Amino acid sequence: MKIIGTGIDIVEIERMQQVLARWDRAFLNKVFLPAEQAYCDSRANPAVHYAGRFAVKEAVSKAFGTGMGPHLGWRDIETVRNASSGAPSVKLSDNAAQFARQRGIGPIHISLSHTHHHAVAHAIITEEE
């Protein structure tokens, strides 16, 4: 399996709290899919989990080498959890998945972590098998 892209992003949780306080649902609906919102809102400190998922979106877009733009938008990259292990993974929208296939991109591997102050995500994309 050949690595063809990597990306990393870090988000200050306090900054995410400020964004949520100022923009609330307008921001959430622009950036996060309903399932992501439901998960984050169910947690004791939603800002921690929103920050992590925001970092995942940025890290994946960096791994693609495109950043956010016409081929990858905020709601094209969804953080989902493995039902049995709880490990995070990425689900792409149909348009983003098609863009990935056109570029020969296969599996996307992510790692997500947070402290009291920061959330960080790392993404590695590999060649389609």
RAZIPE-V939081 format. One record per residue. N is the residue number from 1. PSI is psi as a letter, one per 20 degrees, with the letter a starting at -180 (NA if undefined). NEAR is the number of other ideal C-beta (glycine too) atoms within 12 Angstrom. D_LAST is the distance of its C-alpha to the last C-alpha in Angstrom with 1 decimal. Layout:
BEGIN
n={N:N}
psi={PSI:PSI}
near={NEAR:NEAR}
d_last={D_LAST:D_LAST}
END
This chain:
BEGIN
n={1:2:3:4:5:6:7:8:9:10:11:12:13:14:15:16:17:18:19:20:21:22:23:24:25:26:27:28:29:30:31:32:33:34:35:36:37:38:39:40:41:42:43:44:45:46:47:48:49:50:51:52:53:54:55:56:57:58:59:60:61:62:63:64:65:66:67:68:69:70:71:72:73:74:75:76:77:78:79:80:81:82:83:84:85:86:87:88:89:90:91:92:93:94:95:96:97:98:99:100:101:102:103:104:105:106:107:108:109:110:111:112:113:114:115:116:117:118:119:120:121:122:123:124:125:126:127:128:129}
psi={p:p:p:i:q:q:q:q:q:p:p:p:h:h:h:h:g:g:g:g:h:g:h:c:h:g:g:g:h:h:h:q:q:g:h:g:g:g:g:g:h:i:q:h:n:h:h:g:h:g:g:g:h:g:h:g:g:g:g:g:h:h:h:h:j:h:a:p:b:h:h:o:r:g:j:i:o:p:p:r:p:p:h:h:h:i:q:q:r:p:p:q:r:g:g:h:h:g:g:g:g:h:j:k:p:c:q:p:p:q:p:p:r:q:a:h:h:q:p:q:q:p:p:p:q:r:q:p:NA}
near={13:14:17:23:30:23:34:24:32:26:34:24:27:19:21:33:24:17:25:28:16:13:17:19:16:12:22:30:15:18:34:36:26:15:17:32:26:19:24:29:22:14:19:9:20:28:32:31:34:40:40:39:44:41:38:45:44:33:39:49:36:29:36:35:20:25:21:24:15:12:24:37:25:28:26:30:46:33:40:24:26:13:8:7:9:11:15:33:25:40:27:36:21:13:17:32:24:15:26:34:15:14:24:17:34:21:26:42:27:38:27:35:21:28:15:13:17:23:39:27:38:28:38:27:36:21:18:17:9}
d_last={7.4:9.1:11.5:12.3:15.0:17.5:20.5:23.6:26.6:29.8:32.3:35.9:36.7:40.3:39.1:37.0:40.2:42.2:39.8:39.9:43.7:44.1:41.6:40.8:39.2:38.9:36.5:34.7:34.2:33.0:30.3:29.4:28.5:31.0:29.1:28.7:32.4:33.4:31.6:33.1:36.5:36.7:36.5:39.7:38.9:36.6:36.5:34.6:31.8:31.9:31.7:28.6:26.8:28.0:26.6:23.2:23.3:24.5:22.0:19.0:20.6:21.2:17.6:16.8:19.7:21.6:23.8:25.3:26.2:25.7:21.9:21.9:25.0:26.3:25.7:22.2:21.0:22.2:22.4:22.3:23.2:21.7:24.6:25.0:24.4:25.3:22.5:21.5:18.3:17.6:17.7:17.5:20.0:19.0:19.8:17.9:14.7:15.3:15.9:12.7:10.7:13.2:12.4:8.7:8.7:6.6:8.7:12.3:14.3:18.1:21.3:24.6:28.1:31.7:35.2:38.5:38.1:34.4:31.0:28.0:24.3:21.4:17.9:14.8:11.8:8.6:6.2:3.8:0.0}
END
